[in-house]
């Protein structure tokens, strides 16, 4: 027996997992996931070691078995259970498995070229090339009527001067707004941080996905850990804002299979109603629509397989309910949706969303 396996007999399940005897189920699960990554046979551990860890987790995560174990009723029978190979298990999560985000051919993304534009804050009058517009407009207004007589020429000169003043004022307003925007937000594109716990690797993958691809759009700002209005907790995993379009995102690590959502928002996996996970996105969407009534808001569940296998999703689902998407589908579809407003930053909306970052 290895030293690690012997610890089951010598120390007990709590010591094996490294948790206290009053640890919560969440703490037990987190500790199990962290240790399983190192003792799994695929990571260099032995089947006996991994089986011992599984016994500890399965016992302490079940309230009735944990109670019996604490009273000493399961100690011998559980330890004497026959060993089984984790490779034979083809259901449930695999704590040693971590998915990867896809590497996409960016030139194949229809919206990728929109990233060449420059970001600018929205202003009531915001002509980006005012000096050129003034010159061309003034020449057009003067040269065309020049042979129509002094009176008409005077009228056109006054009109051209008014237009020039309007354009210059708009240009100066844009310059002033740009300076104020830079002073308040600098060049920061990402606000907040994704979850750092061992079982939150899906959030970290999504954070990498958003920064790698969507920040190509100059107006995009990414947020991690948003609270609902009035809350102090990170109720929403991620959000992406571009102009007056906002997408709220949850990162999910679910079993391989085909996922889709119907028009009522009900999730289906392999043509059966999905009961293996929950989402707070409907509640979050409603709360943010109240906070930002003039903003278009969508919800997306980015799915990663929790064990070896493939996840597929249904493209073109109803946008009125949270949609499950693969990382590839998200980049293609949501990137194109946000690219409709690729360069205009609505400062007021940005300020409100940033204030919700925990």
C-alpha positions in Angstrom: 0.0 0.0 0.0 1.3 3.5 -0.9 1.9 6.1 1.7 -1.1 8.1 0.4 -3.4 5.1 0.6 -2.2 4.2 4.1 -3.3 7.7 5.3 -6.9 6.6 4.9 -6.4 4.1 7.8 -4.2 6.3 9.9 -5.8 9.7 9.5 -9.5 9.2 8.4 -11.6 10.9 5.8 -11.5 14.4 7.1 -7.7 14.4 7.3 -7.4 12.8 3.9 -9.4 15.6 2.3 -7.8 18.2 4.5 -11.0 19.6 5.9 -12.3 20.1 9.4 -15.0 17.9 10.9 -17.6 20.7 10.6 -16.8 21.4 7.0 -19.7 22.2 4.7 -20.6 20.1 1.7 -19.2 22.8 -0.6 -15.9 22.8 1.2 -15.7 19.1 1.0 -16.4 19.1 -2.7 -13.8 21.8 -3.3 -11.2 20.0 -1.4 -11.9 16.7 -3.2 -11.7 18.4 -6.6 -8.3 20.0 -5.7 -6.8 16.8 -4.5 -8.3 14.6 -7.2 -6.4 16.5 -9.9 -3.1 15.3 -8.5 -3.9 11.7 -7.5 -6.0 10.7 -10.6 -4.3 7.9 -12.6 -4.2 10.1 -15.7 -2.2 12.6 -13.7 0.3 10.0 -12.4 -1.5 8.7 -9.3 -2.5 5.1 -8.6 -6.0 3.7 -8.8 -5.8 2.8 -5.1 -5.0 6.3 -4.1 -7.7 7.8 -6.2 -10.2 5.2 -5.0 -9.4 6.1 -1.4 -10.1 9.8 -2.1 -13.3 8.9 -3.8 -14.5 6.9 -0.8 -13.8 9.8 1.5 -15.7 12.2 -0.7 -18.6 10.0 -1.4 -19.0 9.3 2.3 -18.7 12.9 3.6 -20.7 14.5 0.9 -23.7 12.3 1.7 -25.4 13.4 4.9 -26.7 10.0 6.0 -23.4 8.2 5.3 -21.4 11.1 6.9 -23.5 10.8 10.0 -22.9 7.0 10.1 -19.2 7.5 9.5 -19.0 10.1 12.4 -20.6 7.5 14.7 -18.0 4.9 13.6 -20.6 2.7 11.8 -19.1 3.0 8.3 -15.4 3.1 9.1 -14.5 -0.5 8.6 -17.1 -1.4 5.9 -16.3 1.6 3.7 -12.5 1.0 3.9 -13.0 -2.6 3.1 -14.9 -1.9 -0.1 -13.4 -3.4 -3.2 -11.2 -1.2 -5.4 -12.6 -0.1 -8.7 -10.9 1.6 -11.6 -12.0 5.2 -12.2 -11.5 4.6 -15.9 -14.7 2.4 -15.9 -16.8 5.3 -14.7 -18.6 6.9 -17.7 -21.0 9.1 -15.9 -20.8 12.2 -13.6 -18.1 14.8 -13.4 -14.5 14.0 -13.8 -12.6 16.2 -11.2 -9.3 15.7 -13.1 -10.7 17.0 -16.4 -10.5 20.6 -17.6 -11.7 21.7 -21.0 -9.9 24.2 -23.2 -11.1 27.2 -25.2 -11.0 26.8 -28.9 -8.4 28.5 -31.2 -10.5 30.2 -33.9 -9.5 31.4 -37.3 -10.2 35.1 -36.8 -10.3 36.0 -40.4 -13.3 33.7 -40.7 -15.3 35.8 -38.2 -17.6 38.1 -40.2 -17.3 40.9 -37.7 -13.5 40.8 -37.1 -12.8 43.7 -39.5 -14.9 46.0 -37.3 -12.0 46.0 -34.9 -10.1 48.4 -37.0 -12.3 51.3 -35.9 -11.5 53.6 -33.1 -13.5 53.8 -29.8 -15.1 57.1 -29.0 -17.5 58.2 -26.3 -21.1 58.9 -27.4 -21.9 62.6 -27.5 -25.0 64.5 -28.6 -23.0 65.9 -31.6 -20.0 63.8 -32.4 -18.7 64.3 -36.0 -15.4 62.4 -36.1 -14.0 64.3 -39.0 -15.4 67.8 -38.4 -12.5 69.9 -40.0 -12.8 68.0 -43.3 -16.6 68.2 -43.3 -16.5 71.9 -42.6 -14.1 72.5 -45.6 -16.1 70.4 -48.1 -19.4 71.7 -46.9 -18.3 75.3 -47.1 -16.9 74.9 -50.6 -20.1 73.2 -51.8 -22.3 75.9 -50.3 -20.3 78.7 -51.7 -19.2 77.5 -55.2 -22.6 76.3 -56.3 -24.5 79.5 -55.8 -21.7 81.9 -56.7 -23.2 82.8 -60.1 -26.7 83.3 -58.7 -26.2 86.9 -57.5 -24.9 88.8 -54.5 -28.1 88.4 -52.4 -28.3 84.6 -52.8 -24.5 84.4 -52.2 -24.8 86.2 -48.9 -27.6 83.9 -47.8 -25.5 80.9 -48.6 -22.5 82.3 -46.9 -24.5 82.8 -43.7 -25.8 79.2 -44.0 -22.3 77.8 -44.5 -21.0 79.7 -41.5 -23.8 78.4 -39.3 -23.1 74.8 -40.4 -19.4 75.3 -39.9 -19.9 76.6 -36.3 -22.2 73.6 -35.6 -19.6 71.1 -36.9 -16.8 72.7 -35.0 -18.7 72.8 -31.8 -19.5 69.1 -32.2 -15.9 68.3 -32.9 -14.7 70.2 -29.8 -17.4 68.4 -27.7 -16.1 65.1 -28.9 -12.5 66.0 -28.1 -13.6 67.1 -24.6 -15.6 64.0 -24.0 -12.7 61.8 -25.2 -10.4 63.5 -22.7 -12.8 63.1 -19.8 -13.4 59.4 -20.8 -9.6 58.8 -20.8 -9.2 60.4 -17.4 -12.0 58.3 -15.8 -11.4 54.9 -17.4 -8.0 55.1 -19.0 -7.3 52.2 -21.3 -8.9 49.6 -19.0 -10.9 47.0 -21.0 -11.6 44.4 -18.3 -13.1 45.1 -14.9 -13.1 42.6 -12.0 -11.7 39.1 -11.9 -13.1 35.6 -12.6 -13.5 33.1 -9.8 -10.3 31.6 -8.4 -11.6 28.4 -6.7 -10.5 25.1 -8.1 -14.1 24.3 -9.4 -14.4 27.7 -11.1 -12.1 26.8 -14.0 -15.0 27.4 -16.4 -15.1 31.1 -15.4 -11.4 31.4 -16.1 -11.7 29.9 -19.5 -14.5 32.3 -20.4 -12.4 35.2 -19.1 -9.6 34.2 -21.5 -12.1 33.7 -24.3 -13.6 37.2 -23.9 -10.3 38.9 -23.7 -8.8 37.0 -26.6 -11.6 37.6 -29.1 -14.2 40.2 -28.1 -11.8 42.9 -27.0 -11.0 43.1 -30.7 -14.0 45.4 -30.9 -12.9 48.9 -29.7 -16.1 49.7 -27.8 -16.2 46.4 -25.9 -15.7 46.4 -22.1 -15.6 43.1 -20.2 -16.8 42.6 -16.6 -16.3 39.7 -14.2 -18.3 39.2 -11.0 -21.3 41.5 -11.3 -23.8 42.0 -8.5 -27.5 42.4 -9.0 -28.7 45.9 -8.0 -28.9 45.9 -4.2 -26.7 42.8 -3.8 -23.1 42.6 -2.6 -22.4 39.1 -4.1 -21.1 38.2 -7.5 -24.4 37.0 -8.9 -23.4 37.2 -12.6 -20.2 35.5 -13.8 -19.4 37.8 -16.7 -20.8 40.6 -18.8 -19.8 42.2 -22.1 -20.9 45.8 -23.1 -20.6 47.4 -26.4 -22.5 50.7 -26.9 -26.0 50.0 -25.7 -25.8 46.3 -26.0 -25.1 44.1 -23.0 -24.7 40.3 -22.7 -24.8 38.6 -19.3 -22.9 35.3 -19.1 -22.7 32.3 -16.9 -19.9 29.7 -17.3 -21.2 26.2 -16.8 -19.3 22.8 -16.6 -21.9 20.3 -17.6 -21.9 16.7 -19.0 -21.3 16.3 -22.7 -24.4 16.2 -24.9 -26.6 18.4 -27.0 -28.2 21.4 -25.2 -30.9 23.8 -26.3 -33.4 26.2 -24.8 -37.0 26.6 -25.9 -39.0 29.8 -26.1 -40.0 29.5 -22.4 -36.4 29.3 -21.4 -36.6 25.6 -20.4 -33.3 23.8 -21.0 -33.1 20.5 -22.8 -30.3 18.0 -23.0 -30.4 15.2 -25.6 -34.1 15.9 -26.2 -34.9 15.5 -22.5 -35.6 18.2 -20.0 -32.3 19.1 -18.3 -32.2 18.9 -14.5 -28.5 18.7 -14.0 -27.8 22.4 -13.3 -29.5 25.7 -12.5 -29.1 29.3 -13.8 -29.9 32.7 -12.4 -29.7 34.4 -15.7 -33.5 35.0 -16.1 -33.5 36.9 -12.8 -30.3 38.7 -13.7 -31.6 39.8 -17.1 -34.8 41.2 -15.5 -32.8 43.1 -12.9 -30.5 44.7 -15.4 -33.3 45.6 -17.7 -34.8 47.6 -14.8 -31.4 49.2 -14.2 -30.7 49.9 -17.8 -34.1 50.3 -19.5 -32.6 51.7 -22.8 -30.1 48.9 -23.2 -30.6 45.7 -25.2 -29.7 42.8 -22.9 -29.2 39.1 -23.7 -28.2 36.1 -21.6 -25.9 33.3 -22.6 -24.7 30.1 -20.9 -21.3 29.2 -22.1 -20.9 25.4 -21.7 -17.8 23.4 -21.1 -17.8 19.6 -20.8 -17.2 18.4 -17.2 -15.6 15.2 -18.5 -14.2 13.9 -21.8 -16.8 14.3 -24.5 -18.3 16.9 -26.8 -21.0 19.6 -26.1 -23.1 20.8 -28.9 -25.8 23.6 -28.9 -28.6 24.7 -31.1 -27.7 27.8 -33.2 -30.2 30.6 -33.8 -32.3 30.0 -30.6 -34.8 32.6 -29.2 -32.9 35.7 -28.0 -35.6 36.5 -25.5 -34.3 33.7 -23.1 -30.8 32.7 -22.0 -29.2 30.5 -24.6 -26.7 27.7 -24.1 -23.7 28.1 -26.4 -20.4 26.5 -27.0 -17.4 28.9 -26.9 -17.2 28.8 -30.7 -20.8 29.7 -31.2 -20.6 32.5 -28.6 -17.7 34.2 -30.4 -19.4 34.0 -33.8 -22.9 34.9 -32.8 -22.5 37.3 -29.8 -19.4 38.9 -31.4 -21.5 39.7 -34.5 -24.3 41.0 -32.3 -22.0 43.3 -30.4 -20.3 44.5 -33.6 -23.4 46.4 -34.6 -22.0 49.1 -32.3 -18.3 48.5 -32.5 -16.8 51.9 -31.6 -19.3 54.0 -29.6 -18.9 53.8 -25.9 -21.9 54.9 -23.9 -20.2 56.4 -20.9 -23.3 56.5 -18.7 -24.1 52.9 -19.3 -20.4 51.9 -18.8 -20.4 53.7 -15.5 -23.5 52.0 -14.2 -22.3 48.5 -15.1 -18.9 49.1 -13.7 -20.4 50.1 -10.4 -21.9 46.6 -10.1 -18.6 44.8 -10.2 -17.9 43.1 -6.9 
